[in-house]
């Protein structure tokens, strides 16, 4: 087999693989209610941003049948999509040694404020400049100046401290499928 035949064979094989499995971040035939992340600032066709927006039940009956008012809304009239803006997704449920997470429950905070006692506050590096107090006689050099570095003792009063709690993050757009196949229960 010559190089041209091998190249054509490789190209045909690649085309067959691409045709068999089209690339898509959010499935082209998703389950209604499935969530995907995408790097674009918009969601693809059949998806809406998972940004907590309210929807009319009459327009999205299948999605409402799945999530109801788990994320807010007026029962029978409107319902809200989950709001994943600025949030990390965590699996709902419970396991030994872990906190139970209810479906649709938002938790966590960006920072925690605590008060430290003076004994918990480390000494602060500081500097002081000291000059001789006397004025030198006319014509003599200026008095020496000394800079000292020292650790300043902590304040005597308790001090509030704000501690960030967020891990490193990367912003993506979360999208929820509003059309597609209705997921069947297996339990």
Secondary structure, 3 states (H helix, E strand, C coil): CCHHHHHHHHHHHHHHHHHHCCCCCCCCCCECCCEEEECCCCCCCCEEECECCEEECCCCHHHHHHHCCCCCCCCCCEEECCECCCCCCCCCECCCCCCCECCCCCCCCCEEEEEECHHHCCCEEEEEEEECCCCCCCCCCCCCEEEEEEEECCCCCCEEEEEECCCCCCCCEEEEECCCECCCCCC
